[in-house]
Amino acid sequence: MTIPKTHPRYQSLCIRERLTDGVRTGITSQVGLIAHGRGEAFDYLLGERTTGSAMRAEEVAVAMLLAARRPVLSVNGNVAVLVPDEIIELGRALDAVIEINLFYRTEERVRAIADHLRLHGASGALGEHPDAALHPLPPDHPRSLVCKGGIHDADVVLVPLEDGDRCQALADMGKSVIAIDLNPLSRTAKAATVTIVDNVVRAIPNMIGLALRMKDLDADRLDDIISRYDNKETLLAAIEEIVARGVTGV
């Protein structure tokens, strides 16, 4: 499908095309399209822009990842299709491990995503051979499968996904969880340590820029940025930004 650049929803339509192409290549699940549609509705309410509260959350998220002992970036099919180069660049900027972690996991999808990431320059992405599980998720459910040296051993995990149970399980294991979730009312948004209410196609590039600017900050400065953050305040601010835009139209 050819989308004219003059179309007012050009970027949004391009994202849809990339996701549907991902289904055809076995990277994105069909259910992932439904999840994207739900997020797209909230993005429309936000004005398809990074809000002030989201930018503050992104700064705190980067501070947490820079301060982490074992930072890990979790990648699902939608992320692999939409921001493959960017997630790899962010991993390098943060010296973070990348791990493929899927709700609707099949070995074929994991291989397709791993091959796709390698095609974009990734080396050493985990996820093809999980050897641990997240508790208290059912151990026989594929979404509980993780890797030692990756999510299982991480102290800070970036999870651009919407799965409240999995987010809560990570938190219950004592991990700091950074969620990218356009829905500020979701269980994931509420369970996360830091919730970025933004579209992943904006959030990850923003975080790359922040990481490059913040990488030389000392531990005390990073801790100060983190300690002043309140996730409940961020979620409330996101809701207020949605309401304000609905009233003013800007």
Beta strands, then each sheet from edge to edge (+ up, - down):
strand 1: 71-75
strand 2: 97-100
strand 3: 132-133
strand 4: 145-146
strand 5: 156-159
strand 6: 176-180
strand 7: 194-196
sheet 1: 2+ 1+ 5+ 6+ 7+
sheet 2: 3+ 4-
end
